[in-house]
Amino acid sequence: MEADFALLGVDPEGARLAAGASATSGENESGDFELWPEHQQAWEVFLDCGRQWRVIAGMGGVYFQGLEATAVESSFRIQGVPRKDWKRVRSQLMVLEDEAAEILNER
């Protein structure tokens, strides 16, 4: 994101502060995070698939790879995500997956 800001000539720190977020945590002053309406479906699918992680367990510990694709498709159907939106929602979901995997695999 820093590179995107630089390309646009925007100061990233100023943009965060203007959006009401703290400079270090990405949270607003109340500690809450904002969910944009266009990301609502991806968030709901992500929460619905919360126990559907593909996990590798071995002597080195546990590694979270990502959400099971079959569970994601099932959630799309259950959540009523229109078929024409699957590609867009899946792209958003992959961002959530990557961020969550990074946190889960820090242990």
Salt bridges, closest charged atoms under 4 A:
GLU2 OE2 - ARG16 NH2 2.62
GLU13 OE1 - ARG16 NH1 3.37
GLU68 OE2 - ARG54 NE 3.50
GLU73 OE2 - ARG77 NH2 2.59
ASP85 OD1 - LYS84 NZ 3.35
ASP85 OD2 - ARG88 NH2 3.65
GLU97 OE1 - ARG90 NH1 3.09
